[in-house]
Amino acid sequence: MTGTDDRPSALDPALAARLKRNADGLLPAIAQQYDTGEVLMLGWMDDEALRRTLTTGRCTYWSRSRQEYWAKGDTSGHVQHVKSVALDCDADTILVKVDQVGAACHTGDRTCFDAGTLPLDG
């Protein structure tokens, strides 16, 4: 399970009540370059990661593999400076518009979505 289950968060209770999390207490968080609209990556946030993102001005995610929080760029220097945060209409996905410094993808690429376009049938 995530940090949501064993670590209390100081996220605004009114906001927390709106969120529709998955079974692990997480929401997908899409990072998008604020000025170009380029989709950079998808990460996961629980209430505490969202609180940190909203209060520090840097994207913080929950690592499902390491079971810990990580602020984008702490080890790589490829920081995401938060420009805005929005919920989708169902309150089950977060869109974070950022100013990305360097690569967003762990592979060193600018975006995680440049591995190739899938063919469309029809």
Residue, then its C-alpha position, 0 to 999 in steps of 0.5 A: m500500500t502507499g504512504t496514504d495508508d500509514r502516513p497522515s497528510a496535511l492535504d486540505p480535507a475539502l480537497a482530499a474529500r473530492l479525490k477519487r483514488n485507485a485501490d492503492g490510494l493513488l491518482p495518476a498525475i500527468a506532467q505537461q510542459y506549461d508553455t508548449g503543451e508537450v506531454l512529458m510523463l505520467g507519475w503517481m500521487d497520493d494525498e501527501a505527494l499532492r500536498r508536497t507538490l502544491t506547497t513546494g512548487r516542485c512535483t513530488y510523486w509516490s514511487r510504486s516500486r520503491q514505496e517512497y516519495w520522490a521529488k522529480g530532479d532530486t537525483s538527476g537535476h531534471v526538476q519540474h517547477v510547478k506552474s499549475v495543478a488541475l483535477d479532471c472532471d471526475a477528480d481521478t486524474i491530476l494534470v500538473k503543468v510544469d517548467q521542465v528542466g532537462a529530461a523528464c524521462h528516466t531514459g534521458d529523453r525529453t518526454c516518456f512518450d517518444a518511443g514510437t507511434l503505434p499504427l492505427d487500424g483503418 
